[in-house]
């Protein structure tokens, strides 16, 4: 759902791994939120941003078609975006508790949780180290970028690496 900045007549479509966190923080700052930098901007119920879905169908149609409104989306080189997803989702802890590199992939793609014995995913790679067990740290040696591209990106549909056209 695009973000609506009424004061600037702007509809902004965010895409994961295309600076969406930065843009959401910028829009929160433009709207005058004092905690614009520290508060997580991703929860639409808590971030205070307005989305196209908050408006009537008639208002939505006007925003989407009027030459007075700007509609924008940022795209990114697909290889850089995939590498960013790999570095962020496969090699970082992302503040998960307990902290383990690759926690995002383990939890969301493989259904592997702390203390869990095995993956319940149908994705073959999820049953192997370093994705299982949860406590195994992932790094470039045991989970190289090529494995991420060939297996994880193919078998785990996730907004961080799905095609930007989605």
N, C-alpha and C positions, 0 to 999 in steps of 0.2 A: 504494500500500500504506500503510495508516495507521500512524502511529508509536505505539508502545506505551510508556506510562510506568507501569510496574507499581506503583511506590510510591504513585501517585495513582489507580490503577485508571482510567486515561485512555487512550482511543483517539482520536488526533487525525489527521484527514484534511487534508492540506495541498493547496492549490491555488495554482499560480503566479500571481503578481501580487496575492496576498491575504496579504501579510506572511509567506510561508512561510519565507524566510530568517531573519527575526526569531524566529519560533516555533521553528525548528530550533536556533537559537543558545540560546534560552531553555531548551529541553529539554536541550541539552548542558550548560548551566550547572546545571540542576536535578540532573543526573546526576553532577555533581562534576568535570567536565572543566576543568582549569585553562586550556586554550587555547580555551575555549568561544566567545570573541569573534573570535579571529583566524583560526581554521581554517574553511575553506569547509565548510558543513554539507550540501551537496547530494549528495555521493557516498556512497551507502549502504554501500559496501565500506570506507570510511575514516572516516565520521563517528561511529561508535560507537553510533548510535541503534538501538533495537530496533524491528522492523517486524512487523506481524501475520503475515507470511509466515514468520517465524522460529519460529513455534509450530506445534504439531500441529493437525490439523483439529479435534480435540476441544477443545483449548484455545481455538482461534479461535472456534468456535461459542459457547463459554461467554462469551468477551469480547464478542462481538457481540450476545448476547441477555440476559446477566445484568443485572438491575437494579442490581447493585453496581458496574457499570462505567459510566463516562460516555463517550459517543461525541460528538465535537464536530467541526464544520467551520466555518470563517469564510467568509462570502460578502461580496462587495463590489459596490457600485453598478457595473453593467456599463459605463456611460460613463466613470466615473473609472478603472476597470480598463483599458479600451481606451486611454485617454489615457496612463496610466502605462506601458503596453506600448509605445506609440508613442514616448514620451519616452525610455524606457530602451533599447529595441531598435533604434529608427530614428535617434535623434539623439545617442547616446552611443557611445564607443569600446568600453566594457565590457572594458577592459584587453587587447583583442586586439592582436596584433603582426602587421604594423605597425598602429599606431593609426589608425583612420579612423571617423568618425561613420557609424553604420549598418552596421558590420561584421557584426553578428548577422544582420540581414536579408539582407545580401549573401551570407553563407556558407550559412545554413540554409534560406533560402527560395529563393534564386536560384542557388546553387552557383557563386558568383563568389569567387575567391580571389586573394590578392596575386600580381601578375604574370600572372594569367589574362586572356585576351583577351575571351572572350565567356561569357555565361551558357549553361549547358546545361539550364536550366529551360524548361518548356513555358509558364510564366507570361509572357505578353506583356510586362508591365511590366519584367520582369527584364532585358530586352535593351536598355533605355533608360537614359540618364543620369537620376538620379545612382546607380542601382543597379549599373550597369556603365559603365566599368570600376571595379574595386575601389577604386582610389586616389581616386575622386571623393568628396569630403566631402558628407554629406547634412545638410540643414538644413530649417527650416520653409518656406523660400522654394522650394527645388527639390523638396521632398518633403513637401507639406502633409498635415496630419492627415486631411483628407477623402480624399486619395489612398490613404493607409494603410488607412482604413476601407473604401473602395469596392473596392480591388483587392487589397491585401496580405492583409487579414483574410479576404477571401472565397477567395482562391486559394492561400494558404499556411496549411495546418493546423498550428498551433503551440500548445502548451499555455499559452503566455502570453496568448493571446487566444481560445482555443476556449471554448465555453460552459462555465460553471462546473459545470453539471450533468454534464458528461463526467467 
